[in-house]
Amino acid sequence: MSDLSGELIDSRYQLIRQVANGGMASIYEAIDTRLDRKVAVKIMHPHLAQDEAYVGRFIREAKAAAALSHPNIVAVQDQGWNQNGVPAVFLVMELIQGHTLRDYLNERGRFEIKDAINYLTPILSALAAAHEIGIVHRDIKPENILISNEGRVKIADFGLARGEIIGSTMTAESSVILGSVSYLSPEQVQRGVADARSDVYAVGIVAYEMLIGEKPFMGESPIQIAYMHVNQEVPSLRTKRKEIPQSLDELILRAANRNPDLRPAHAGEFLKALEKIQIDLDPTTNQMKLSLDLPVEPIREKSRNKVKKEVAKVEEVTEPTQETTTQIRTTKGKKRRASKRVRRNRKVALLLAVALGVGGWYALVGPGSRTVVPSLVGGTLDDASSALTPLGLTSKVTEKRFDEEIPAGAIIESDPPGGGRVASGGEVKFIVSKGPERYTIPQVVGLSPEAAVAAITKYPLKLDSTTEEFNSEIPKGFVITSIPVPGKKVKRNSTVALVVSKGTETVALTTYIGKIGEQALTELTDAGFTVTTKYVFDETVLSGIVISQTPSGIDVAPKGSKVALVVSKGSQFVFIPNLFSIEQSLAVKTLQDLELKVVVKKLGKKAVKKVTNVVPKVGSKVKRGSTVTITVG
């Protein structure tokens, strides 16, 4: 399809540039010249516009999205056929500036667990809204999940959507071709049928890809991948990424189960289970626990042989003098007498041996015996008891203290410290952590400022300045909320600000009776009102003019309040125009533009047939929706 940038579609939408081009349509950034805002215009390729099935899918996309009002679904604002200029079937949607989830997956590889949950929550919330009114998307994949520059998650492309309020679906074969095989449920592949559980399956596969960084099934061809979805179970996420919680792994495997009856029944059930897991997950990082040191073995007493060897060594190093040698006589049957120095050294060695033995007895089994204390910092009191009891030691908690690093219940310090000694049967004293010092912001919504201040100052927190905002629910002068919000845990001496209600904001309300309906809708909406419009036939008021407005006759009204407009559709009667001698196609179109039903009777064999008779007769006054029969020949 050629680039249509610069074209004016439907005398309203000025195409600026092409932003995407797919197999079915191209998407343009455009300006809505009537409302002066940017929009996205989706234009079907001309060769497909001749196929009723594709046009039907296009119209169903508009109906499906129009039936949904949800912040996480791309809003469809208009649909039609370009009557002037380039022939085109088009769809007008809100313009999302950002990227697709596929872009994020390509960039990151895989998501952190908390980030994946944060992205899955709005996806499931949007699908839950669709499932609640009977609409099934049937083509959930990362390419259809948009993420705006502000971080808003939006689901797009309800072109394969199905539901009672949007009419019948395409054939099973064409829907399977149009869907993305990597995210198709087994029942879609096998039977071409889908319900809410099929969307749940697709989200399960998307969740797997976000957490693991790859699809569960990879193959050389789409047929291979489809076969795997039908015949193989999705592998456990924990086999590829150990830190994924067991409960989250089980939920995703349940959502991606081959049997639809074993999956969550709809996206709302999936979302509820995911939110419970999110609440149950520990928001803090895992704390490292230190292993306990083993006590050293007791010192053993030296053997007597070693004492004898030491005495012998003393004798060896004692060198006899020449005088002593001449006085010693060796005779047969008599022992050699040791010198005085040798005898003295022997006595010294004996005294040393005795002292060593007594000291060993005193240190090991006597009054001076002491036990080495193992390192217990980072462990729990149960860990300490298990380590100290076999050593004959007892424990005592002397203090509990807040600590930003050591988790609650873990030991911060011991006395004596690890490696120190304590008397046998002695006591080891501990300082135990109370965890990080945190205080919960009290509930202050709906309180007077004085009562809110009293509730906050019960804790070691500081008050910040008070701001005021309009609020339609909280009466003037009472607290709307606090910053940080009630229930949040904060550190000591954190500042807390109060937001106090200024009451309901009021704005000027103009009466638009007798004015153009589109002008009334635009100006009232811009002023902050919620506007509903009803169109009725009226024989006296021109088409498009406001007949009545509720409320009216008042100068101001609360911002956000409802205003109901009744707009004229013009007369419910029309006059039969003169169609004689006009070609059949032009005559039919003229009558259909007047909201009349047309029956054509053909006479003769002419290739180009013209009108020869009209019933009711020309000039007759009939109701819109009446049947007109034309004869052509």
N, C-alpha and C positions, 0 to 999 in steps of 0.2 A: 504494500500500500504506500502511495506517495505521501510525503510529508505535507500535512494540511496547515502548518503553522502560518498564521496571518489571516486565515479564513474566519468569517463571522457565521456562527452556527445558530440557526433558528432566530436570526435577527437579534440575538442577545448575548451569546457566548463568544468572546474574541479569543481565538486560540493563540497562545504566546509561543510555546515550544513543546516539542514532543519529549516526554519524560520516560516512556516505556513502550515496548512494542512486543506483543505476544502473538500466539498462533491464531487467536480469535479477534483481537482488537488492539488498537493503539490508544495510549493514554496521553493527554495533553494537559499542561498547565494553562489555565485560561482565566479571563476576567469576566465575571457576570456584570455586564454593562448596566443592567437594570438596578442591581443592588450594590454595585461598586465594590465587589469582593472577589478574592481569588478562589477558584474552584478547580476540580479535576474533571475533565471531560473524557469519557471513554467512548471511542467511535469504532463500531464494528467494521471489519474489513469488507469492502464492497462485494467480493465474490461469495461471502457467507450471508450477506444481507438478503440474498435470493433464496436462502434455505429456511423454510418455516421453522424447522427444529432449532436452528441456532438463534433465530430471532426470538423464538419462544423462550429459550434459555436466557437471553438478554433481558427480556421483559420480566421473567421470574426473578432475576437478580434484583431488579428495581423493586418489585413487590415484596420480596423477602426482606430486604434491608429497610424498606419503608414501614414494614409491619413491626420493626424492632426499634425501640428507643433506648439505647444503652451507650454509656460513655466509651465503651471499649469495642464498639462496632462502627465501621466507617459509614457515615450517614449518606443515603442517596437522596438527592434534592429534586431531581427532575429526570424525565425520560421522554424521548420523542423521536420524530423524523424531521430532518432538516428539509423545510419546504422551499427555501430559496438558496441558490448557489449549488455547491457540491452535494449530491444526494448522500445522505448519511443517516444511519440509525445510531442514536447517541444516548448516553447515560451521564448525568451530572452528579458528582459526589463531592463531599468535603475534601479539601486538599490537605494531605498529610506530608509535612516537610520532615524527612528523616530517612530511615533505612528499614530493610526487612530483617526478620530474625535470622534469615539465611546469611545476610551480611555479617551479623554478629557472630554466628557460628563459624563462618570462614575466618574471621579475625581472631576470635578467642580460642577456638578449638573445643573448649568445654567451659561450662559455667561453674562458679562456686556454688555449693549446695544452697545457701541462703538466697543467692541471686536467681538461681533456677526456680525456686519456690516463688520468689517475688514476681517473676515473669509468668509463671503458670497460673497464678491466682487470677489476674484479670482475664486471661484467655478462657479459663473455666467459667468465670463469672459471666462473660459475654455469651458463651455457649449455653449456660444454664438459663439465661433469659430467653434464648431462642428455643431451647427444648421445652420450656414451660408453656409456650404457645404453639407447640407442635411443629417447629421448623428444625430441620436437620441440615447442617452445612454440607457434609459429604465430601469436602475437599480441604480438610485442615492439613496444612503443611507450613514449614517455615517461610516459604515465599508469600503466603497469604496472611502472615502476621506482621503488621507494620509497627515500628517503634518511632515515635516522633522525636524531634530534637529536644522536646521538653520531657521525654521519658514516658509519654502516654502510649500504652499498648492498644492496638486496634486490629480487629479481625476484618479482613476484606474479602471480596469475591464470593458472594452468595449465589453465583451462577449455577451451581449444581444443587442448590438448596431445594428441599422438598417439604411440603406440608399442605394441609387441607386448605389453608387460607390463600395459598399461592397457586393452586391448581395442580395438574398432573406433572409428572417428571418426564425426562427423556427416557429412551429405551435403556435397558440394562447394558446392552453392548456399548452404546455411545457414552454412557456415564462412566464405564470402566476405562474407556480410552481417555476420556477427558481428565479423570482423577489421576493423582500421582501414585504410581504403583508402590513406592516405598512406604506409603502411609495408609494404603487401602487395607481394610479389614478382610479376614478370610471370607466372610459372607458376601462382601462386595465382589471379590474375585470369583467365587464359585457360582453365586446365584444372581449377582447384580442387584441385590436388595440391601437397604441400609435403614437404620433407625438411630436413635440417640446414642445407642451403645457403639455404633460405628464411629461416631465422632469421638467418643471416649477412647476407643482403640487408637485412633489417630493421635490424640493428645498424649496417650501413653508412649507412642513411638517418638513423638517430638520431645517428650520429657527425657526419654532414654538418650536421645542424641544430644540434648543440652548437657546432661550430667556426665556422659561418657566421651563425647566429642566425635562419635561416629554412629552410623545407623546400625541397628541390631543385625540386619541381613544385607549382605553385599553380594552381587553377582555380575556376570558379564552381560546379561540381557535382562530386560524387564520381565520376561517369562520366568527366568530363574528366580528372581526376587519374589514374584507373585507366588511361585511354588513353595518357597521357604515360608512365607507368611501363612500359607494354608497348612503346611505339614510339620512345621517346627515351632517349638516354644521359644519365646524371647528369653535369652540367657539372663541370669541374675546379674544385676548391676554390681553387686558386691564382689563378684569374681574378677571384675576389672578395676574396681575402685573401692578399697576397703573402708574408707571413711564415711561412705554413704550409710545412714542409719538403716537398721533392719526394717523398721516400720515403713520408711519411704520406699525401700526396695520392694517390699511386699505389695504396697499399694500400686506402684507402677506396673509390676508384673501382673497384678490382678486386672488393671485397666487394659493391658495388652494381651490378655488371655485369648486363646483361639476360640474358646466357647463363649458366645455373647452372654449366656445366662450367668456366667461367673464374674462378669465385669460389673462395675457400678452401673446402675440402671440408667443414669443420665449424668450430665455434667455437674448438676447441683450436688448429687451424692458424692461424686469425685472431689468436688471443691470442699465439701464439709469434712471429708476424711483428711484432705491435704492441710486444711487449716488446723485440725487437731494435732497433726504431726508438727506443724510449725510452732504451736503453743508448747508442745511437749519438749521440743529441742532445747538444749541448754544454750542460752545466748552467749555465755562466756567461752573463752578458749579453753582447750584442755590443759589442766595443770599437770606438770611433770611431778611424779612421786619418786622420791629417792629410795633406793634399796638400803636395807639395814646392813651395817658392817658386822662381820663375824668376830666374836671375842678371841683374843690370842690364847694359845695353849699355856698352862702354868709351867714355871721353870722347874725342872727336875733336879734333885740333889746329886752332886758328883759322886762317883764310886770311889771306894777305898783304893783301888789300884792306881787311880790318878794321883792320890795323895802320896803313895809310895814312890811313884815316878818323879814327883816334884822333889821329894827328899833326896832321891838318888841324883837328881840333876844338881841340887845344891852341893852334894858331895863332889860331883865331877868338876864343878867350877872352883872348888877349894883346892888350891895348889900347895902341897906340902913343902916346907923349907928343908934346906940341906941338913940343918941341925937336928930337926925332928927325925929325918930319915936315918941318921947315924945312930939315934937312940932306940929306934925300933928294931927289935930283933925277932926274927921269925924262926921258930923252932917247931919241930914236928909234933903235932897233937895240941898246940896252943894257938888261940885266936889272936889276930893282930889287933891291938888296941888303937882306937881312933884318936886323932888329935883333939885338943880342946876346941879348936875352931870348928871342926866337923861336928863335935857333940853340940856345940852352941847353935850351929845352923840347923841341926836336926830338931832341937827344942823350938826354934823359931818357926820352922815348917809345921811342927805339930800344933803349936798355938794358932797359926793361921788356919789350919784345917778345922780345928775345933770352932774357931770364930766363924768360919764360913758355914759350917753345919748349923750352928746356933742361929746365925742370921737367916739362913734358908728356912729353918723351922719357924722363926718369928714371922717371916714375910708370907709363908705359904699356909701354914696351919696354926700358927700361934696368934697372939694378940695383934700383931702387926700386919696380918694378911689382908689384902685389898683386891677388889675385882675391877677389871677394866670395863668401862661403860661403852656400849656400842653407840654408833651414830644413829640418832632417831629423828633428826630434823626432817620435816616433810612427811613423816609417817603419821598414822592416826594413833589414838590412845590404845586401841586394840592391838595394833602392831607393836607398840611399846611393851604392853603387858606380855605378849607372846615372846618377845625377846628377853625381857628382864626376869620373868618368873623362873625359867630354868637356871638362871644364875643366882637365884636366891635373893633377888633385889625387889623392892616395891617402888611404886610410882605415886606421885602426888601432883595435882594441878595447883600451882600457886597463883596463876594469873591468866585471864583471858583478854586478848588484845586484838583490836582491828588491824588488818594487814592487807595491803593492796596486791601482794604477790602470792601469799600462802593462802590456799582455800580454807574455808571454815572447817573446824574440827581437826586440822593438821597442826603438828608441833612446830613452833617457831624457834624455841631455844630449850636446852636442857641444862641442868646443873647437877653434877658436873657435865661438861660438854662431851661429845663423842671422843673416845680415846683417853678420857680422864679416868681416875680411879676412885672407888668408894669402898668403905669398909664392908666386909662380908655381912649380908643381911641388912645392908643399909638402904637408903631411900634416894631415888632420883627425882628431882623436881622439874616440872615442865611449865612453859608458857605456851598456851594453845591459841590458835588464831580464831577470831570471830568472823573472818572473811573481810572483804572490803567494807568500809564504813559507808553505808547508804541509808537514806531516809526517803520514805514514800511521800510524794506530794499528796496532801489530803484532798478529799472531794469537796470542791468549793462551788460547783455549778449551782446557780439559783440562790446562793447565799447573798446577804448584804455584804458590802465591802468590809465593814467592821467585823462581822462574824468570820469572813474569809481570812482576814489578817490574824484574828485570834487563833484560828485553826492552824495557820502556817507557822506562827511564832512559837507554837508548842515545841517545835523542832529547831535544831541549830541551823536555821536557814535565814537568808537575808531577803528583804522585800525590795523589789525594783519599782520603777514608776508604773502608774496605772494608766491604761489607755482605754478609749471608749470606741464602741462600734455600734452601728445599727443592727438590730436583731428582731426578727418577727416572733420569736418563741419566748425569749427571756424578757420579762417586764423591765421597763426603764429603771436604772439605778441598781440593778442586781447583776451578779457576776455571771458572765457567759462562760468563761474558762480561765485557766491559768497557763502561764508559759514558764517552764515546761507543763505539760498537761497533767491533770490529776492521775495518780496511779503510777507515774514514772518515778523510778528510784534515782536519787541524785546524791552527790557528795556533800559532806559537811560544808556549811557556809556558802552553798550555791544560792544564786539569786532567783527569786520567783516574782514574776510580774502578773498582775491581774488585768483581765479584759472585762470592762463593765458595759452593760447594755445602754444604748441611747434610745431604746425603744424601736418601734417600727418606723422605717423610713417612708415618708410619703412623697409622692410626685404629682405634678399637675396632670389632670385627666381632661382631655379635649373630647368634645362630642363630634363624631364623624358621620352622623346621619346626613345622607344626601351627597356624601363625598365618595371618591373612588375607593373600593374595598382594598386594593393592593396598597394604596397609600396609607390607609388606616392600619392595616396589618403591620406594615414596616415601621411606622412611627410609634405605634403603641408598643411593639416589641422592643424597639430601641430605647423607649422610655422605661423599660423594666417590667412591663405587664406580661402576664401569660394570656395569650389571645387564642380563642377558638372561633372558627368561622363556619357558618352554616349557609348553604346556598339554596334558595327557594325560587320558584316561579312567581312572578308578579306582573300583573297586567298594566300597572301604572308607572312602575319604576324601571328605568333603563337597566340593561344587563351590566353587572359589575359595580353598581352603586349600592351603598350601605342603606338598608331599609330601617334597621333598628340596632341599638347598642345597649348592652346591660353591663355595668351600671351607666347611667347617663344623667346629666343635670347636676353633677357635683363637680367642684373645682379640683379637689385632690383625692387621692386614694393611696392605700398602702402599696409600696413597691413590691412587685411580685404577685399582686392579687390578680384574679381572673377577670378578663373582659370578654364578653361574648358578642360577636358581630353576626348579623343576619344580612346576607348580600343577595341582591337580585340576580336571578338567572335569565331575566327578561320574560317575555310572554311565553306561555306554554303552547301557544298556537302559532302556526306558520301558514303561509299561502302557497299553494302549488304553483311553481313557476312555469313559464312557457318553455317546454323542452322539445317542441316539434322540430324535426330535421337536424337535431343535435346528435352527434355520435354517441353510441351506447355507453362507453366508458366515462365520458364527460357528464352525461345525464345521471348515471349512477352516483358519481362522486358529488354532483350538485345536490342531489336528494339526501345523501348520507351526511353532508355538511349541515343540512337542516335538521339532523337527528331523526330522519325518516327511514323506515325499512323499505327495501326495494325488492320487487319481484319482476323479473324480466321474461317476457314472452317473445320468442324469436320466430320470424316468418321468413321464408325465402332462403336463398343460398348465397346472398351477397357477402363478400369478404368483410366489407366495412358496413355495419348495420347502423341505421339512424332511426330515431324515434318517430313512430307513425301514429301513436295514440297514448294518452295518459288517463289513468283512472285512480282517484277522483279527477274531475276535469280541472283544467288550468284555472287558477284564481280561487279554487276552493280553500276554505279555512279549516285546517285540521290540527289535531294535537300532535305535538312532537312524539315520536315513537310509533305513529300510525304507519300502516303499510300502503305503499303506492305501487301500482302495477303499470309498467310501461311496455308497450308493444314496439318491437324494432324489426326492421326488415330492409 
